[in-house]
Amino acid sequence: MATLIRDRDGWVEGLLYELPLGDLAVLDRYEGHPFAYPRKLLLVTEETGHWRRAHVYVLTSDGRVFEGTPKQIVEAMQYIAVGQENRTLGEYIDWLVGQVERLEQTPLKVEGDTDEEKAASLVEAMLANGLAVKM
């Protein structure tokens, strides 16, 4: 996997796979499309010099920007978190709080009885601890 940056004189060595279009949904989920890495249809050059259209996942910025209500923001975060698709939103929030504490040594106090309340509390805790910024 490589992060592509536009460079007219540059090149990226990689593999080109031919897949049924139906498999794109699986890849989209894995790559976090459309939030983390939007998928674009680009012209690429094969090793033989032939041009071919290919779906490529492209990082569009240095940081991710999530918009919407706190619940929509946390749902977008869950969407791009690999392996979290089978958790409920509440379970994902609990998992994320544990990961932040373990990896960042930052305890997040998240409270609430509903997904909406827990999501709002999580976003506020992330802002308060410098793990997110309001734009």
Sequence and secondary structure as in RCSB ss.txt:
>XXXX:A:sequence
MATLIRDRDGWVEGLLYELPLGDLAVLDRYEGHPFAYPRKLLLVTEETGHWRRAHVYVLTSDGRVFEGTPKQIVE
AMQYIAVGQENRTLGEYIDWLVGQVERLEQTPLKVEGDTDEEKAASLVEAMLANGLAVKM
>XXXX:A:secstr
       TT           GGGHHHHHHHHTTTTSS EEEEEEE TTS EEEEEEE   SSS    SSHHHHHH
HHHHHSTT TTS HHHHHHHHHHHHHHHH        SSHHHHHHHHHHHHHHTTSS   
